[in-house]
Amino acid sequence: IVVLGCAVYSDGTLSDMLRERLDKAVELYFAGAAPKILMTGDHSGEYYNEVNPMKEYAVSKGVPAKDVYVDHYGVNTYDSIWRAANTFGLEKIVIVSQKYHLYRSVYCAEYLGMNAYGVAEVRGVRGLMLWIVGSMLVIETVGAGLLYYRFHDWYMAVFFSVMSFCNAGFSLYSDSLARFANDPLVLMTLAA
């Protein structure tokens, strides 16, 4: 099981998104999806460390420390997956992250020749709304601004922004990629 890193605050507190990823990884571990967990994330500075708090959290939930590995150099998605394959020698992995992040994560793993499956954590309404409003609004507003700048067409910029925002929100509920399961039993069936 590979858990991709996410924000850890300066006091060592895990962000909600990271805690949700870790809870899903622990659930999968105890369901027998894999015998080990690899925590991968950013530890690029003296005062910023994602992976040690990730390991501590998993161990506090009952996962034996000997079954949790850490990769301090997973500073982005590609690096994390590349290192899982080339540094840790993994050939078959279960990637745990939020659904929007799994598309590129699984793609990277398959591009590198790995057999990869993605498992999305199931976030609550609060986390979903924060992600939609925060991330997507910024992305779509920038997209609209670029369109307006490029074509000098304010109406098309607004139309593009609204349609893209609605489409992105709808895609969160789409289960069109069957590889992204939320049930460990489905996952183990896929991985078999």
Secondary structure, DSSP 8 states (H G I E B T S, - for coil): -EEE---B-TTS-B-HHHHHHHHHHHHHHHTTS-S-EEEE-B--BTTB-SHHHHHHHHHHTT--GGGEEEETB--SHHHHHHHHHHTS--SEEEEEE-HHHHHHHHHHHHHTT-EEEEEE----HHHHHHHIIIIIHHHHHHHHHHHHHHH--HHHHHHHHHHHHHHHHHHTT----TT-BSSHHHHHHHH-
